[in-house]
Amino acid sequence: MFEKLVKINCFSKNRILKYFAKNLLEKLYCCEINCIEMDKSVLFAHHARGCTIIASKICENVVVLQNVTIGTNMKFNKINNEWENVGNPIICRNVVIADGAKILGPIIIGENSFVAAGAIVTKDMPAGSIVYGVNQFKPRDINYDLVYNPNMINFEKIIEANNTLIAEYFGK
């Protein structure tokens, strides 16, 4: 149902259907998705729970996890009586945005980048980066995918790893 609502909300030409889809996404999944342009391949993991996605453009093969905010950080200049820093982010191809990341303002996240959990980003980030902390980045190792890969791990392996960790810590 989530995927159908996203398709209607983001791609339908019917304003009434879009309105209902938008409201159901907010009510059922606590998410808002409103982009000027968004590729149909964009994947919202965990049904975009807690996400607010207001972007200029989200390109091909982007993955967005839960509690992500993409939006504005504009400010009103009272001296000049005008808004500054107007605009929303562009997320380039093959970017993964992890849990709780905040990407704000008229900025560009370069292709093949990974935005780490909890990152706060208000500046352009180069392609092929691991983005972390507040506006920090380092080169991404192309031999590794972080958090997401289309060939996802078998859930039993995660349970096994967790049980091993518990046994090590508690000595069982």
C-alpha positions in Angstrom: 0.0 0.0 0.0 2.9 2.4 0.8 4.4 2.1 -2.6 1.0 2.8 -4.3 0.5 5.9 -2.2 3.9 7.2 -3.0 3.3 6.7 -6.7 0.0 8.5 -6.6 1.4 11.3 -4.3 4.5 11.9 -6.4 3.5 11.0 -10.0 -0.3 11.3 -10.5 -1.7 14.2 -12.5 -5.0 13.9 -10.6 -4.9 16.6 -7.9 -7.7 14.9 -5.9 -5.9 11.5 -5.8 -2.6 13.3 -4.9 -4.4 15.1 -2.0 -5.8 11.8 -0.6 -2.5 10.0 -1.1 -0.6 12.8 0.6 -3.0 12.7 3.6 -2.8 8.9 3.9 1.0 8.9 3.8 1.0 11.4 6.7 -1.6 9.6 8.7 -0.4 6.0 8.2 3.3 6.4 7.8 4.0 9.9 9.4 5.8 11.0 6.3 5.6 13.8 3.8 7.0 13.5 0.3 6.9 16.6 -1.9 9.5 16.9 -4.7 9.7 19.1 -7.8 11.3 16.1 -9.5 11.7 12.5 -8.3 12.8 9.5 -10.2 10.5 6.5 -10.0 13.4 4.3 -8.9 13.7 6.1 -5.5 13.4 3.6 -2.7 12.0 4.5 0.7 13.1 1.8 3.2 10.9 1.2 6.2 8.0 2.9 4.5 9.7 6.3 5.0 8.5 6.4 8.6 9.0 9.8 10.1 10.4 11.3 6.9 9.9 14.8 5.6 11.1 14.9 2.1 10.9 18.3 0.4 13.5 18.3 -2.4 14.2 20.1 -5.6 15.2 16.8 -7.3 15.9 13.2 -6.2 17.7 11.3 -8.9 17.9 7.6 -9.9 18.5 4.8 -7.4 18.4 6.9 -4.2 17.6 5.0 -1.0 16.1 6.9 1.9 15.8 5.3 5.3 13.5 6.3 8.2 13.3 9.7 10.0 15.2 11.5 7.3 14.5 15.2 6.7 15.3 16.8 3.3 14.1 20.4 3.2 14.9 24.1 3.5 16.9 26.2 5.9 16.0 29.6 4.4 16.1 32.7 6.5 14.3 36.1 6.3 16.6 39.1 6.2 14.7 41.9 8.0 17.2 44.5 6.8 16.7 43.8 3.1 13.2 42.6 3.6 13.8 39.4 1.6 14.3 35.7 2.0 17.8 34.2 1.7 19.2 30.7 1.1 16.0 29.8 -0.8 15.7 26.4 -2.3 15.8 22.7 -1.4 18.4 20.0 -1.9 19.2 18.0 -5.0 20.1 14.4 -4.3 22.1 12.9 -7.1 22.2 9.3 -8.4 22.9 6.3 -6.2 22.9 8.1 -2.9 21.9 6.3 0.3 20.6 8.4 3.1 20.7 6.7 6.5 18.4 7.0 9.6 17.8 10.5 11.0 20.0 12.4 8.5 19.1 16.0 7.8 19.9 17.6 4.4 18.9 21.2 4.3 19.0 24.1 1.9 19.8 24.7 -1.8 22.6 22.2 -1.8 23.8 19.2 -3.9 24.7 15.7 -2.6 27.0 14.3 -5.2 26.3 10.9 -6.8 27.4 7.6 -5.3 27.5 9.2 -1.8 26.4 7.8 1.5 24.9 10.2 4.1 25.5 8.6 7.5 22.9 8.2 10.3 22.3 11.5 12.1 24.4 13.6 9.7 23.4 17.3 9.3 24.2 18.6 5.9 23.9 22.3 4.9 26.7 22.5 2.3 27.3 20.8 -1.1 29.0 17.4 -0.8 31.2 16.0 -3.5 30.4 12.8 -5.4 31.7 9.5 -3.9 31.6 10.8 -0.3 30.7 9.4 3.0 28.9 12.4 4.7 28.8 12.4 8.5 28.6 14.7 11.5 27.9 18.3 10.6 29.0 19.0 7.1 31.9 16.5 7.3 32.9 14.1 4.5 35.6 11.7 3.4 36.0 9.6 0.3 33.9 6.6 0.0 35.5 3.2 -0.6 33.9 1.9 -3.8 34.4 -1.7 -2.7 31.8 -1.4 0.0 28.1 -0.4 0.3 27.1 0.9 3.6 23.7 0.0 5.2 22.0 -0.8 1.9 22.7 -3.1 -1.1 20.0 -4.6 -3.4 21.4 -8.1 -2.3 20.3 -7.6 1.3 21.5 -9.9 4.1 19.5 -12.9 5.2 17.6 -11.9 8.4 18.7 -15.2 10.1 22.3 -14.0 9.8 21.5 -10.8 11.6 19.8 -12.8 14.4 22.8 -15.1 14.6 25.2 -12.2 14.9 23.0 -10.6 17.6 22.9 -13.8 19.6 26.7 -14.2 19.3 27.1 -10.6 20.6 24.7 -11.2 23.5 26.6 -14.4 24.4 30.0 -12.7 24.3 28.8 -9.8 26.4 26.9 -11.8 29.0 29.2 -14.8 28.9 26.6 -17.4 28.0 
